[in-house]
Amino acid sequence: MTVVGVVGAGIMGAGVAQNLAQYGHSVRLVDISDEALRAALDRIELNCRMSRMLGGPAVDAAEVLAGITVSTDLGLLADAEVVIENIPEDEDLKRDLYRRLDEVCQPGCVFVANTSAIPITRIGSWTKRPAQVAGVHFMNPVPMKPAVEFIPGHHTSPEAEHTVRELLASMDKKAIDVNDACGFISNRISHVFMNEAAYLVYEGVATAEAVDEVFRSCFGHPMGPLQTLDLIGVDTVLQSIEVLYEHFADSKYRPCPLLKQMADAGLLGRKSGQGFYRYGPDAPGSADRAGRNGHLTAVRSGSDI
């Protein structure tokens, strides 16, 4: 058993905390608000109860929750051997957090950045311990995914790398090695893919349903790109594509204006109840037939996925 800190109790952080607790680790889950922590525990309990229905193993929700301690105080992480950071892709927020973690955490603690785009070497430069910083890009939903991207930074020591690999193995995760580069493998490809799908709706080429149906029916994808975007979160994808655009200064990463409108309107996908589709018991039964005028009304009538 390892004492592992998890910072950020959103969808990803809750998934990481659940996955760690399922495999017997003692988890310290920290976020800035009690509301976020309560929501994370509710989400973890539901996910545990739904695990078998979704093709995963039977999971004892009470046992998992018993392995997770929550707090709004970073001091809870003082005895953590590893801390996994899962906050939004905002460099100012991350820089401030890592400086605070440096002061709170024990000298031997290894920091793991669960970032989707920001280079790990850059994150390491925000700490006093760049040799103890590594990147792991977990995929959503974390407990159901068998693999992660593992990204050492330029200064990551062999000892820190070994610690993280051992932790991943203990969570039954396959580590796919990736050299340090903005966006790594998955988001360099997937975010261009989702962003271009949003452009098709924005430009009135097709509805969200039609875009996704092509990928499900013609290519055999289990989910279309806009369904996937809703699952991850419109705001989360937008933040990552903005990091890619700023880093590479390449027009292929230019964020679709519709994603910005949706984020401003709070249409964030599954977590808000509406994105490119509507979710929940009150969602209409018919699929999205709007979306031909290239504006926010494109996503105001969606389906229950």
C-alpha positions as CSV (number, residue, x, y, z in Angstrom):
1,M,0.0,0.0,0.0
2,T,1.2,3.4,-1.0
3,V,0.0,6.7,0.4
4,V,-0.9,8.7,-2.7
5,G,-2.2,12.3,-2.9
6,V,-4.6,13.3,-5.6
7,V,-5.1,17.0,-6.2
8,G,-8.2,18.0,-8.1
9,A,-11.5,16.2,-7.5
10,G,-13.1,16.7,-10.9
11,I,-13.9,13.8,-13.3
12,M,-10.3,12.8,-13.8
13,G,-9.2,13.3,-10.2
14,A,-12.2,11.3,-8.9
15,G,-11.4,8.5,-11.4
16,V,-7.7,8.4,-10.4
17,A,-8.7,8.4,-6.7
18,Q,-11.1,5.5,-7.3
19,N,-8.7,3.5,-9.3
20,L,-6.0,3.8,-6.6
21,A,-8.4,2.9,-3.8
22,Q,-9.6,-0.1,-5.7
23,Y,-6.1,-1.5,-5.7
24,G,-5.6,-0.9,-2.0
25,H,-3.7,2.4,-1.9
26,S,-4.4,4.9,0.8
27,V,-5.7,8.0,-1.0
28,R,-5.6,11.6,0.1
29,L,-8.0,13.6,-2.2
30,V,-7.7,17.4,-2.1
31,D,-9.7,20.1,-3.8
32,I,-10.4,23.8,-3.1
33,S,-14.1,23.3,-2.2
34,D,-16.1,20.9,0.0
35,E,-18.7,20.9,-2.7
36,A,-16.3,19.5,-5.3
37,L,-15.1,16.8,-2.8
38,R,-18.7,15.8,-2.0
39,A,-19.5,15.6,-5.7
40,A,-16.4,13.5,-6.3
41,L,-17.3,11.0,-3.5
42,D,-20.8,10.7,-5.0
43,R,-19.4,10.1,-8.4
44,I,-17.0,7.5,-7.1
45,E,-19.8,5.6,-5.3
46,L,-22.0,5.6,-8.4
47,N,-19.1,4.5,-10.6
48,C,-18.3,1.6,-8.3
49,R,-21.9,0.5,-8.3
50,M,-22.1,0.8,-12.1
51,S,-18.7,-0.9,-12.8
52,R,-20.0,-4.4,-13.5
53,M,-22.8,-3.1,-15.7
54,L,-20.2,-1.2,-17.8
55,G,-18.1,-4.2,-18.3
56,G,-15.7,-3.8,-15.4
57,P,-15.2,-5.9,-12.3
58,A,-17.5,-5.9,-9.3
59,V,-16.4,-3.2,-7.0
60,D,-17.3,-2.7,-3.3
61,A,-18.2,1.0,-3.1
62,A,-17.9,1.1,0.7
63,E,-14.5,-0.4,0.7
64,V,-13.2,2.0,-2.0
65,L,-14.6,5.0,-0.2
66,A,-13.1,3.9,3.1
67,G,-9.7,4.1,1.4
68,I,-10.1,7.8,0.4
69,T,-9.6,10.7,2.8
70,V,-10.7,14.2,1.6
71,S,-9.8,17.7,2.5
72,T,-9.5,21.2,1.2
73,D,-6.1,21.5,3.0
74,L,-3.0,20.6,1.1
75,G,-1.4,19.8,4.4
76,L,-3.2,16.4,4.1
77,L,-0.5,15.5,1.6
78,A,2.4,15.8,4.1
79,D,2.9,12.0,4.3
80,A,2.2,11.2,0.6
81,E,4.8,9.2,-1.2
82,V,3.4,10.2,-4.6
83,V,1.1,13.2,-5.5
84,I,-0.9,13.1,-8.7
85,E,-2.0,16.5,-10.0
86,N,-5.3,16.7,-12.0
87,I,-6.2,20.4,-12.1
88,P,-7.2,22.3,-15.2
89,E,-4.7,23.1,-18.0
90,D,-4.0,26.6,-16.8
91,E,-0.3,27.2,-16.4
92,D,-0.7,30.0,-13.8
93,L,-2.9,27.7,-11.6
94,K,-0.5,24.7,-12.0
95,R,2.6,26.8,-11.3
96,D,1.1,28.1,-8.1
97,L,0.0,24.6,-7.0
98,Y,3.4,23.0,-7.6
99,R,5.2,25.7,-5.6
100,R,2.8,25.0,-2.7
101,L,3.3,21.3,-3.0
102,D,7.1,21.8,-2.8
103,E,6.6,23.3,0.6
104,V,4.0,20.9,1.9
105,C,5.2,17.5,0.7
106,Q,8.1,15.5,2.1
107,P,11.4,15.7,0.3
108,G,11.2,12.2,-1.3
109,C,7.7,12.7,-2.6
110,V,7.3,12.2,-6.4
111,F,5.0,14.5,-8.3
112,V,3.0,13.1,-11.2
113,A,1.4,15.5,-13.6
114,N,-1.8,14.1,-15.1
115,T,-1.7,16.7,-17.9
116,S,-3.2,16.4,-21.3
117,A,-0.9,18.8,-23.1
118,I,1.6,20.8,-21.1
119,P,5.2,19.5,-21.4
120,I,6.5,17.7,-18.3
121,T,9.9,19.4,-18.4
122,R,8.1,22.8,-18.2
123,I,6.1,21.6,-15.2
124,G,9.2,20.3,-13.5
125,S,10.8,23.8,-13.9
126,W,8.1,25.1,-11.6
127,T,9.3,23.0,-8.7
128,K,12.5,22.6,-6.6
129,R,12.5,18.9,-7.5
130,P,12.4,18.5,-11.3
131,A,14.1,15.1,-11.0
132,Q,11.0,13.9,-9.1
133,V,8.5,15.1,-11.6
134,A,7.0,12.8,-14.3
135,G,3.9,12.9,-16.5
136,V,1.1,10.3,-16.7
137,H,-1.8,11.0,-19.0
138,F,-4.7,9.0,-17.7
139,M,-7.7,8.4,-19.9
140,N,-11.3,8.9,-19.0
141,P,-13.0,6.9,-17.4
142,V,-9.8,6.1,-15.5
143,P,-10.8,2.9,-13.8
144,M,-12.0,1.4,-17.1
145,K,-8.9,2.2,-19.2
146,P,-6.1,-0.4,-19.3
147,A,-3.3,1.9,-20.4
148,V,-1.8,5.4,-19.9
149,E,0.8,7.6,-21.6
150,F,3.9,7.8,-19.5
151,I,6.1,10.8,-20.1
152,P,9.4,11.4,-18.2
153,G,10.6,15.0,-18.3
154,H,14.2,16.0,-19.2
155,H,15.3,15.9,-15.6
156,T,13.2,12.9,-14.3
157,S,15.5,10.6,-12.4
158,P,15.6,6.8,-12.9
159,E,14.4,6.5,-9.3
160,A,11.3,8.6,-9.8
161,E,10.6,6.9,-13.1
162,H,10.8,3.5,-11.3
163,T,8.4,4.7,-8.5
164,V,5.8,5.9,-11.0
165,R,6.1,2.7,-13.1
166,E,5.6,0.6,-10.0
167,L,2.6,2.6,-9.0
168,L,1.0,2.2,-12.4
169,A,1.7,-1.5,-12.4
170,S,0.0,-1.8,-9.1
171,M,-3.1,-0.1,-10.6
172,D,-3.0,-2.6,-13.5
173,K,-2.2,0.1,-16.0
174,K,0.1,-0.5,-19.0
175,A,2.5,2.4,-19.3
176,I,3.0,3.5,-23.0
177,D,6.3,5.4,-23.2
178,V,6.1,8.8,-24.9
179,N,8.9,11.4,-25.2
180,D,8.1,14.8,-23.7
181,A,6.3,17.0,-26.2
182,C,3.2,19.2,-26.0
183,G,0.1,17.1,-26.3
184,F,2.1,13.8,-26.3
185,I,0.5,11.2,-28.6
186,S,-3.2,11.1,-27.8
187,N,-4.1,14.8,-27.7
188,R,-1.9,15.8,-30.6
189,I,-4.2,13.6,-32.6
190,S,-7.6,13.4,-30.8
191,H,-8.0,17.1,-30.1
192,V,-7.4,18.0,-33.7
193,F,-10.0,15.3,-34.5
194,M,-12.6,16.7,-32.0
195,N,-11.9,20.3,-32.9
196,E,-12.4,19.6,-36.6
197,A,-15.7,17.8,-35.8
198,A,-16.9,20.9,-34.0
199,Y,-16.0,23.0,-37.0
200,L,-18.2,20.8,-39.2
201,V,-21.2,21.7,-36.9
202,Y,-20.1,25.4,-36.7
203,E,-19.9,25.7,-40.5
204,G,-23.2,24.0,-41.0
205,V,-21.8,21.0,-42.9
206,A,-23.6,18.5,-40.7
207,T,-25.4,18.0,-37.4
208,A,-23.5,16.6,-34.4
209,E,-25.5,13.4,-34.8
210,A,-24.5,13.0,-38.5
211,V,-20.8,13.6,-37.7
212,D,-20.8,11.0,-35.0
213,E,-22.8,8.5,-37.0
214,V,-20.2,8.5,-39.8
215,F,-17.5,7.5,-37.3
216,R,-19.7,4.9,-35.6
217,S,-21.2,3.3,-38.7
218,C,-18.5,3.8,-41.3
219,F,-15.3,3.4,-39.1
220,G,-16.6,1.3,-36.3
221,H,-15.8,3.7,-33.5
222,P,-17.8,3.0,-30.4
223,M,-18.3,6.8,-29.9
224,G,-18.2,9.7,-32.3
225,P,-15.8,12.6,-31.8
226,L,-18.5,14.9,-30.5
227,Q,-19.9,12.3,-28.1
228,T,-16.3,11.9,-26.9
229,L,-15.9,15.7,-26.6
230,D,-19.0,15.8,-24.4
231,L,-17.7,13.0,-22.3
232,I,-14.3,14.7,-21.6
233,G,-15.9,18.1,-21.2
234,V,-16.1,21.0,-23.7
235,D,-14.1,23.3,-21.4
236,T,-11.4,20.6,-20.8
237,V,-10.9,20.0,-24.5
238,L,-10.9,23.7,-25.3
239,Q,-8.2,24.3,-22.7
240,S,-6.0,21.6,-24.2
241,I,-6.5,22.7,-27.8
242,E,-5.6,26.3,-26.7
243,V,-2.3,25.0,-25.1
244,L,-1.5,23.2,-28.4
245,Y,-2.3,26.3,-30.4
246,E,-0.1,28.5,-28.2
247,H,2.7,26.1,-28.1
248,F,3.0,25.2,-31.8
249,A,1.6,28.5,-33.3
250,D,0.1,26.3,-36.0
251,S,-3.3,27.1,-37.5
252,K,-4.3,23.4,-37.4
253,Y,-4.8,23.8,-33.6
254,R,-6.9,27.0,-33.9
255,P,-9.9,26.4,-31.5
256,C,-13.3,26.2,-33.0
257,P,-15.3,29.4,-32.0
258,L,-18.3,27.2,-31.2
259,L,-16.3,25.5,-28.4
260,K,-15.6,28.9,-26.9
261,Q,-19.3,29.9,-27.1
262,M,-20.4,26.6,-25.5
263,A,-17.8,27.0,-22.7
264,D,-19.0,30.5,-22.0
265,A,-22.7,29.3,-22.0
266,G,-21.9,26.5,-19.6
267,L,-22.7,23.8,-22.2
268,L,-19.9,21.6,-21.1
269,G,-21.2,18.2,-22.0
270,R,-22.2,15.3,-19.7
271,K,-21.0,17.0,-16.5
272,S,-23.4,20.0,-17.1
273,G,-26.2,18.0,-18.6
274,Q,-25.8,19.5,-22.1
275,G,-23.1,19.9,-24.7
276,F,-23.5,18.8,-28.3
277,Y,-26.2,16.5,-26.8
278,R,-28.5,16.7,-23.8
279,Y,-28.2,14.2,-21.0
280,G,-30.4,13.0,-18.2
281,P,-34.0,12.0,-17.6
282,D,-35.5,15.1,-19.2
283,A,-33.5,14.8,-22.4
284,P,-35.6,14.5,-25.6
285,G,-35.7,11.2,-27.3
286,S,-34.9,12.4,-30.8
287,A,-31.3,13.1,-31.9
288,D,-29.9,16.5,-32.6
289,R,-31.4,17.8,-35.9
290,A,-30.3,21.4,-35.4
291,G,-26.9,22.7,-36.0
292,R,-27.0,24.0,-39.5
293,N,-26.6,27.7,-38.8
294,G,-23.1,27.5,-37.3
295,H,-23.9,29.2,-34.0
296,L,-24.8,28.3,-30.5
297,T,-28.3,27.2,-31.4
298,A,-26.5,24.3,-33.1
299,V,-26.4,22.5,-29.8
300,R,-29.6,23.6,-28.2
301,S,-31.5,20.5,-29.2
302,G,-29.8,17.3,-28.6
303,S,-30.3,13.6,-27.7
304,D,-30.0,11.5,-24.6
305,I,-26.8,9.4,-25.3
